[in-house]
Amino acid sequence: MKLKVTIEFGTIVSEIDLACGSGAKSFKWLGLTAAARFASRAPHGTRRRREASSITANNVAYMPLEIVTEDCAFFHPDDDICDHLEDGERVTVRLGKRLGVNEVGRPEFTRWATIAFSVSDTQQEAREAALKEEYEIAAERQKRLDEEERLRLAKEYAKKAIGMRKVMISKLFDQQAQALAVSDDLRTMARNNTFDSLAKSPAAQHDLRDTIKKHYFSLSEIYKNYAAATSSLGTSHEMDAVELGQFVHEIELYPNTKALTDTIHIIFEDSCIPATAAEKKANPHLSHPGHVMTMDRPGFFNAVLRLACLKYICRGSNKKMPQGQSNKQLPRASFHHLDLHGFDGAASQDGAGSAASGTGAPTQPEVTDIAEALDLFMKHYCLPLIERHLYGAVAKHAVATDEVLAMFYDHLEELKAQFHSYSSISSPEEEAAGADVDDALTITEFGMLIEDSGLIGKTSANIEDELTLKETRQAFAAAQGEEEGGGGLGLKHNQMMDFPEFVEAIARLGCLKWEDGPLPVLKKIEGACLAVCNAVPRARRASLYASK
């Protein structure tokens, strides 16, 4: 191991290369050796051919006062060099006269020299005080350096983020755009009787609208996640009864019984938005007796309102739930025994509550207002669900931060190249539906890119970083914009992905793949970004193998 040592004595500066063997020598040795080399130099700076074979503090004319590098202001004199420095690293040794004295003629050491050379029992207290002070100064200096580095990076990130925000403008949070989306969904919800049935007075409706606005982002994320849970191509933004049931089971609202399954199906039918006459005319299959009903986002909001009413207002009892469009009655005879948390007297008395499992909301006083019930439902069930499973919501927030935007900006050209490379690959089904291959990825193309990147599956059996095809589909669906796409023969907007949505989907995949890992969110997203940038299409990969 060899170090580049700068020796400073007042205004005199000398530089030497110092061999340290394996590096298992102390910083005190480094300081004394540098002092000896400095003392043995010729008047014009050339050192003598031979140096003293034994170097101690008593046979050099100079004493090391400090040993520092650009990154560290203190090295303990007894620490080994190899534990702190690398081969070829630069280090500065500051020297003073061996017997420096203060203004009253007493010998005076620097803190480092006190720690290094005051080793007798009588000097122990002074040595410990000097060591404590040195560590405090070093910690304060490191804190200052860290803050300077943070500010430097923040400035650099902010500069790059400006350019990336121009690219990502359609995906960054826009309060006005969200307000329009909320208003549109509330108008659509009114086509079903759920909202008016549960909030009858103008004041109650006003409170309910405000509560929906408050939780709009969280509810939208949940809908996107479960709407893509079992979907195939073209239905990743439509929820069926099975997907609604999966949501209810995973929030652990009630134990899984036939009564609950029947209830979910009835709530699903009562919450769906009926098609308008214009929609039925444009899509005749909607009027067909065998048509399977699906639920859009406003319909899901209606279902959440009914579930909140069931949990906190009806409380699993025989209290009447507002009649829905299906005209079916909930299975009341057995349903009051489903409650997990002692809301129903009979359930609590016969021990049904203690036998149940679930995340568990605490027993609440009786609720009569649907806005309050929705707030409790979000607090006890939906928000904990997002915290446990919906890591894509974390990515949605992260993709608006300067550091994540700056990272994407560094790889912008590579990402654009991959996006356009894969957007030229479409399935016959998608081409027949009118997919534009120039500026959008379909779910098939996106899936191929992610598979080629190596993100699908696990890295090894010992690392919990599995990414599934289902999660890939959910990331595709969740990254879509809130606006409705055009109907008709062409693919809907939400079945195609533009470049800003592509970037957000990568961020979501990074958070999903390493969801339980200790990595910071930035590193998770960067890992997914690098994998996508390095993806090789299958056709090119085959030709590369053939040429070898």
N, C-alpha and C positions, 0 to 999 in steps of 0.2 A: 504494500500500500504506500502511495506517495502523495504528499500534499503540497500545494502551492502556498507558501507561507509569506505573508507580507509582514515585515518587522518594522515597527514604528518606535522611534525614540526622539521625542520632541518633534522637531521639523525634519529629522533625518528618516528616510524611508529606504528600506532594503528588501529585495525579494529573493527568495531562495526556493529550491525544490528540496523537500525534506522526506527522506525515506523513513517509513514507520514500521517496517516489517509487516506483520500480519494485522497491525492496528491494535494489538492487545497491549498498548502502552497508555499511561495516564496522560491527562492534559497537563499535569504538573511537569511530567517528563518533556512534553512538547514545549512548554514555556521555557524550561531551563535549557533545553537543547537549542532553541531559537536564540536565547540570550548568549549562550556560549559561541554560537556561530557568528552572532553579531559582534561579540567582543573580539573574536579571532580574525576579523576581516582586516586586510591591509589598508593603508591610508587611502588607496584609490578604489577600494571596494572588493578586491580579490581576496578570498579567504586563504588562510594558510593551508599547506598541503596536509598537515596532520592536526587533529584535534585531540583534546584531552580524552583519554579512554574512559574516564569516570567523571560524570557531570553531577555536581551537587550545588546547593545554594551557596556554598562557601568558596567555590573556586571560579566563580564568574564575576565579572565587574558590573553586571547589570542584573536586574530582577524583573521577572514577568509580573506585570500589574493586571493585565486583562487579556483574555482570549475570546474573540468574538468572530461571528460570521455575519453576512447580510441578514440572515434569518433568525439568528439567536444571539442574545447579548450576554449569556452566562452559560459556561460549562463547568460543572463541578470538577475541581482539580484532581479528584481521585477516580473519576469516571474514565472508562476506556475510550480511546479515540474511535475505534471501529463501531461503537454503539451509537455514535452521533454523526459521524462524517463518512463520506464515500471517497473512494479512490479518485484522486485528481481534484478534489474540492479545494476551494480557496478558503483560507483562514487568516485572520489578523492577530498578531501577538504584539501587545503594547508593552514597552519596557520602561523601567525607571532606574535610577541609581540604587545600588543594592542597599544602601543605608540612607534612605531619604529621611529628613527630619522636618518637623513643623516649625512654627515661628518661635517656640520656646526651646528648641533644641532637642526635642524628644523624637525618637524614631517613629516614623509614621508609615503604615502600610495601607494599601488600598484594600477594599473588602476581599477581592479575589486573593491577594497576597496573604491576607490574614487567614483566610480559610486554608490556603495551601501550606503555609509555613508556621503558623502559630499552633503547634501540635502538642505542646506540653499541657499538663493538668492545670497549671495556673492560668493558661491562656484559653482554656476550654470555653469559658463564658463569653469571652470576646469573639471567639471563633463561631460559636452558635449564633450570637447576635448578628454577626456579619453575614452568615449563611442565610438566616431568616430574612434580613433586609435585601440580600441579593435576589432571593426567590420572589419577594414581593415586587421588587423593581422589574425583574424579568417578566413576571406575570402581567404587570401593568403595561410594559412595553409591548408584549404580545397582544394584549387586548387592543392597544392603540393600532398596532399593525393590522390586526384582523379587521378592525373597523375601517381603516384606510383601504384595505383590499375589498371589503364589502362595498364601500362607496365607489371604488373604481369599477368593480364588476357591475354594480347597479347602473352606473353611467353608461358602460358599454352595452349592457342588456337593453337599456332604454333606447339607445340609438338604433340597435338592430331591430328592436320590437316595433319601432315606427314603420319600418319597411314591411314587416310581416303582418302588422295590423291592416295595412292596405290590402293585402292578399286575403286575410281572414275576416274582413269586415262583416261579411254575411253571417259569420258564426259567433261573433263576439256579442256579449249581452247588450241588447238594445231595449231600454225601458219602454220606449214608445211602441216598438214592434211587439213586445210581450203584452202590453196593454191591449193592442188590437187583437192579438190572438186570444186573450182572455175574453174580450167582448164577443168575439165570433163564437167561441165555445159556449159561452153563456146563452147566446141566442139559439144555438143549436140544441142545448140542453132543454130549452123551453118547449121544444117540439114533443118532448116526453112529459108526462104529468108529475114526475118525481119532484122536481124543484118546487112547483106550486103547491103540491100536496104536503110537503114537509115544512115549507116556510109560507104560511098563509097570509100574514100581514105584511104591509110594505116595509115596516121596520125590520121584521125577521128576514125578509128577502134581502134587504140592504146589508145586514150583518153577515148573511150567508155568502153574498157576493164578495164582501171584503175578506172573508175567511178563505174562500177559494183562491182569490188573488194572492193571498199570503202564502199559500201552499202550492201554487200553480206549478212552479218548477219541479218540486219534489214529486207531485202527482204525475206530471208529464214523464219524468224519468222512470217512474215505476211502470207506467203504461207502456212505454217504449220497450222496456226490458221484457215484460211478460207477453206483450203482443208478438214478440219474435221468439218466444220460448220453444214453440213446436211448429213454427211456420215453415212453409216451403216458399219457393220463389213467388213473389207477387203478393204475399199475404202477411209480410212482416210488419205491417202497420194496421192490422185488423186483429182483434182479440176474439177468441171463441170461448165457449163455456168452460172448456178444459183448462185454458190458460187463466181464466178468472179463478177457477178452483185452485190452481197451483198457487196463485197469489194468496188466496185466503188461507190455504194450508201452511204456507211458509211464514205468514205473520203470526201463526198459531193463535188465531182468534178463538177457536173452539176445537175440541177433540174431533178427530176424523171419524165421522159416523155417517150412516145412510141418511139420517135426518139432515145433517149439514150439507151433504151432496145434493139432496133434493132442494134444500133452501137456496144453494148457490145457483142452481139451474133456474129456479123461479125468479130470483133477483136478477139474473142475467137477462131473462126475457122481459122483465118489467123495466129494465134500465136502457135497453137498446133504443136508438133513435129511429122512429119509423121513416121509411123512404117517402119522399115527396112524389107528387104525381109526375113532375118533370123527370125525376130520377127513374121512376118505374117505366116511363115512356122511353127513356134513353137506354135503359137496361131491363128488357122484358123478363130476364131470369129472376129479377127481384120479386115478381108477382107469382112465380111458379110455386105450386104447393110443396115441391121437394127442396125449395131453396133453404140452405143452411144459414141461419142468421149469424152475423158477426157484429162486433161492437167497436165503434170508433172511440176516439179519446173523450168526447163529451158524454158518450154512453157509459164509459168507464167511470167518469166523475159521478154520474147518476148512481152507479152501482156502489161507489164508495159512500155516497150519502145514505143509501139504504142500509149498508153494513154498519155505518156509524149509528144510525137510528136503531137498528136491531140490537146493537151492543149497549148503548148508553140510554136510550129512551124506552125501548121495549124491554130491554134487559133480559132477554131470553124468556120472558113470561108470556102470558096470554094476552097482553095488551095488543091492541090491533095495529098492525102495520098498514099504512095507507095502501089502498088497493092499486095494483099496477095494471098495465095494459093486457097482461096475460089472463087476468081475472082468476088466477090460481091462489089458493090459500096456502100459507106456510104451514108446515107440519107441526102444529102447535102441541099436539098431545104429548109428544116426546121431546120437543125442542127445548122446553124450559129446563130440562136436565142437562143441557149442554154447557151451561155457563161455567167457566173455569174459576171465577174469582169471587164467588159468594154473592153475586148480584141477586140471585133468586133464593128465597128462603128455603124452599123445598130442596134445592140442590145442595145448599149448605148443610141442612140438617141431616140428609142421608149420606153425607160424606162424598158426594160426587165431586165436589170442588177439590178435595184433598187428593183424590186419585188422579186428577188430570195433570198433564204436563204442558208447559208453554212458557213463553217469555213472561207473561203475567202482568196485566195492568192492575194497579191497586184498586181496592173497593172505593167507589166514588159515590158521593151523594146523588140523589135522583136528579137527572137532567131532563129538561123539557124543551130546551132550545136546540135546534138542529145545528146552528153555527157552533155552539159550545160543544156539542157531540162530535162534530167534525174535527174541531181543534184537539179534543181528547184522543180521538181515533188516530190522528196524525202523530201526536206526542207519544202514545203508548205502543203503536204498532208500525206505522209507516216509516217514521224517521229512524227508529232502531233497525228496521229492515234495510234501509239505505246504508246505514252505518255498517251493518254486517255483510251485506252482499252486493250492493250496487256501487261498485268501485268506479263505474263509468261516470257517476255524478262528481266524484273527486276530479276526474280528468276534465270534465266540463269546466270546472272552476280553474283548474291548473292551466288550461290552454289559453286563458286570458291574461296570465301573468307574464311579466317582462322576461323572466329567465327562460321559461318554456318557449315563448315566441322567438327569443334570440337563438335558442338551440335549433328550432325549426328553420330559422333564417339561414343559419350556417349550412344547412343541408337542402336549401330550397331548390336549387337546380337539379340535384339528384332526385329529389322527390317528384319534381315535375316530369323528369325523363321517365321515371318508372310509371307515373300516372298515365302519360300518353302512350307508353309502350303497351301497357295492359288494356287500355281503353280501345285498342284495335281488335280485341278478341271478344267476340260475342257468340252466344249460343244461337242456334236457329230460331228457338222460341223468342228470344229477345229481339233478334233482327226482324222477325215477322211482326213483332209488336211495335216496331218503329224506334228502336234504340239508336240514339245518336252517338256514334263511336268517337267523335272528335273531341268532346268536352265532358264526358261523363263515364263513370264506371258502373256497370251493372253488378248485382250481387254475385253473379258467377265469376266475373272478371276480378272482383275484389277478393273473393275466396281463393282464386288461383294464385293471386299475388301473395296473399298471406301464407298460403301453403308453400309456395316457392321460397319464401323468406326464411322458412324453418321455424316459425313461431308456433305452429300447430304442434300439440303434443307436449312432452316433457323433455327437459335437457338430460336428466338422468333420474334413476330411481330414488336417489338420495335427496333430490331437490324438488320442493313443492312449487313447480312453475308450469303446471299443465294449462294449456289453452285449448279449448274444444271448438269444434265447428259451430256448435250452438252459440258459444260466446262470440265467435267471429260474426255470426249472423246478427246477434244482438247489438254488437258494436256498429255494424253497418246501419241497422235500423235506428239506433239511438242517435247517430250522428246526423240524421236527416233534419232539414229545416222544419219549422212548425207549419209552414204554409201548405195548403192543399194543392195537389197537382191536378192537371187536367184529366178528365175522364176520357171516354171514347175508346178508340182503337189503340192509341199509343200507350206506352208505359207511363204510369203516374210518376210525378216528380219524386215521390218518396221511394220509388223502386230504382232510382238512379242516383249516383253520387257525384257531385261536382268536386273540384279540387279542395276548397275549404273544408267540405264535409269529409273528404279523404284524410286530411291532416288531423281533424278531430277524432276520426275513427282510429287512427294510429295511436293517439294519446290514450284513448279508451282501452285499446288492446294491451298497451304497456301496463296500465293499472290492473287489468284483468289477469294477465299472465303472471305477474309477480305480486298478486294481491296480498299475500301473507308475509312477504319478505321484508327485511329490515331496510331495504334501499329507500332513499328519498324519492318522492314522486317524480322529480326531474330525471333522476337516473333510470327509473322504470320506463318513462316515456322515451328517453334517449335510446335505451336498449332496443325498443320496438322500432324507432326511427332508423337506427343503423341497420337492423335486420331487413327492413323494407328496402332501404337504399342498396343493399348488397344482394337482393333477390335476383336470381337468374331464371328467366322464363324456361319452361320445360323444353321447348324446341331448340333454343340456343344451347341448353345444357347438354342435350343429346348430341348436337353437332360438335360441342367441345370435347365430349368423351370420344367421339368417333375420330377426331383429329389427333388424339394422343396415341 
